[in-house]
Amino acid sequence: MKVFDDLTSWHATRSALQGTVGFVPTMGALHDGHASLLRQSKEMDDITVLSIYVNPTQFNNPVDLARYPATLAEDLAIAEGLGVDCLILPTYEQIYPDGFRYQISENELSLELCGANRPGHFTGVLTVVMKLLNIVRPQRAYFGKKDYQQFLLVKDMCQAFFLDVDIVGCETVRECDGLAMSSRNKLLTPRARRQARKLHEALGSEGCDATVAAQLNDLGFEVDYVTSRFARRFGAIVVDCGDHRVRLIDNVEMA
């Protein structure tokens, strides 16, 4: 595996690559969900590229950014074990030489669900994804459907700006008790972790969105939203972990 923390070196390498390139953009703290995306790329593409970059422009809460798990040594071992060909580790200065002066914004879907109470979140997401796609120039990029709203926004952005890349949505990978795998799960206390699985159970239960939201409220969660769209039920909760809080999201297909 070749590791690049200098985009100049990466650009030289990218120009020499032969065959199709698959790309998985991440913020690190890799887990089996990320691994499933990388395996999909390994199956479909000649070259698999992974990026690890904790993007500050998508965090509306500085405390959340400071607490985001950093496990680079473990991530490198996981990536190499999965057969990643190239790993890109850019810096803020490399990604935002303009100081985030230029931004990609969307004014409909990005204002709902996770965007309703996280101002600027999806502007940061779309801007960094656009930049990374231009840097990597993949034929395919892989996104998990746990973040289904993000997947739709990225897919629509690429169509709107005529980017020659196929955005591939991959199914959510879950723990044995149903909890959707997420880097944020590392922040849960043991008690909160046991409680967190109930989000998936509630979203898959019968009843209207309001009933499910009330059920989650009764379980002690702070409910951001429970909303049905796109033949799916989406939910976001905040879990109390004592000295900190962790926001979790999930969605399930509706019968």
N, C-alpha and C positions, 0 to 999 in steps of 0.2 A: 504494500500500500504506500502510495506517495502522499506525503502531507505537505500542504501549501499554506504558509501564513503570509505569503507575498503574492499579490495578485499579478504582478508583472511576470513572475515565474510561471504562474498558472496559465496566463494567456499564451505564453510560448508553448507550453505543453498541450493546451487545448487545440491549438492550430495544427498540431502533429497527430492528434488522435484519429484513428480510423474506425469506422463502424458507427453503430448507433450509441448514443449516450443517454443513460437514464439518470435522473437526479432526484435525490431526497433531501429537501431542506429541513433542518431541525434546529432546535435551541439546545441540543445536548440532553444530558441526563437520560441516555438512551435506554429503552426498555423493549419488550417483545413486540409492542406495536410498531415501533420504528423498525425492528428487525424484519417484520412481515413486509414492510414497504421495500426494504433493501433486497429481500429475497425475491420479491416480484420483479424488481429491476434486474437482478442477476439472471432471472429466467427469461426476460423479454429483451434485454439490451446487451450489447457487446461490452460496454464500459459502464460501470456504476460509480457515480460521484455523490458524495455525502458532504453537506456543509453543516457546521456547527457554529451558530452565531446567536447569542442572546440579544435580541433586537430591542433596544430601549425605547424606540419610538412607538411601540405597540402597547406599552405599559402606561396606563393612566394613573397608577398608584406607585410612587417611588419605593414604598415599603415592599410591595409585591415583587418589584424588580430586584431589590437587594436580597430578598429571600429565595429567589429562584435557584433551584439546586444546580451546583456546578460539580461535575464528576468527570473531568476531562480524561484522567488516566484510565478510568473504567471504560469511558466511551471509545478511546483509542483501541483498547483491547477487544471490545465488542465489534467495532468496525472491521478490524483486521481479521477477526475470527469469521466474520460473515463474508469475507472476500471483497470488501470495498476496494476499488482500484485507486480512487483519488479522494482525499479528504481536504476540504477547504476550511481554513480557520481565519476568516477575515477580521479586521479591527474596525472600530467605528469610523476612524479616519478614512479607511479604504472604502467602506460602504457609503459613507456620507461625506465625501469631500466638499459638498455644497452646504454642509451643516443642516441637512434636512430642509433646505430652502425649496426644493422641488418635491411635490408630493402627488400621489395618486389617490383620489377620493372617489367614492361612489355614494349616491344620494338616495338610495331606496332601501335595499336589503341590508346594507351596512348599518342602518339606523334602528333595526329591529333586533329582537333576541339579544345576543351578547353585545350588540352595539348600542342598545338603548341606554344602558347605565355605564358604559365604558367609552366616554367621548374620545374620539381620535384613535381608538384601538384598531379598527380596520383600515384606516388611512395608513397607519404604521405597517400593518401586515401587507397590504397591497403594494406599498412603496418598496418594502424590502424584497418581496417576492419578485416584483418586476426587475429590480436591480440584479438579484441573484440569477434569474432566468437569462438576463442579458450577459451576465458574467460566464455562466456555464454553457449556455446555448445547447440545451439538451433536446433530443427528439421527444422524450417523455419525462414528465415529472409526476411524482407519486405523493398523494395526500390521503390521510386517513379520514374515514367518514365519521369518526367521533366528533371531529370539528367540521360538521357537515355544512354549516353556514360559510365557514372559511373556504371549504372546497368549492362551493357554488360560486362564491365571489371571485376566487382565483380563476376558475374555469371561464366565467363570463368576462373577466378582465382580459384574458388572453384572446378571446374571440373579438372583443370590442377593439383591441389594439392590433389585431391581425398578427399575433405572435404565432410563429410556426412551431408549436409545441402541443403535444397531446397531454392534457391533465387527466391523470388516471386516479380514480377514487378507489380506495381499498377498504374492505370491511373492518369494522372495529374489532380489536383484539381485547379479550376480557380475561380477568382473573377467574379462577374456578367458581367463585361465588357471584360472578356477574359484573363486578366492578370494572368499568372501562379502564384500560391501562392508560396512565398519564404520568408525565414527569412530576406533576404536583402531588401524586400519591405518596412520594417520598417525604412530603412535609406533614403527613397525617400521623397523629399519635396512634398507638395501638387501639385505644378505645374509639377514636374517630374513624379509624380504618374499618373497624367492625360495623360501625353505623353507616359508613359511606355506601356500602353495597345496597342499601335500601333505596337509593336513588333509582337504580336500574329496575328494581322490583316495582317501585311505584309507577314509573313511566310505562311499564308493560301491563299494568293492572287495568281493569275495566273502570268505566266512569269518565266523566268529562274532565277537562283540564282543571277546572276550579276544584273539583273533588280531589284530584291528585295533588294539587298544590296544598289543599287543606290537610291532606294526609301527611305530606312532608313537613308541614308546619307543626303538626301534632307530634312528629317524631323528634322535634327540637332543632330542625334546620331553619336557617334563614333562606326563604325562597326568593330568588331573583325573578324567575319566570317559569311557567309551564305553559307551553303553547304548541298547538298542532298546526303544522304547515308541511307542504310537499309530501303528503302521505306519511309523515313521521310526527312523533311527539317529542318535543325538545324540552329539556329541563336544565336549570342552573340553580345551584344551591351554594350556600356558604356554610362550612362546617367549623364549629368552634373547637379549637385545639388548646384551649387554656390561654397561653401567652401569645397565640397568633391564630389567625383564621385562614382557611383554605377554600378557595372557590373551585367547584367541580362542575363540569357539564357532561351531558350525555344525550343521546337520542335513540329512539327505537322506531322501527317500521311499524306502521299500523295495519292491522289485518283488513 
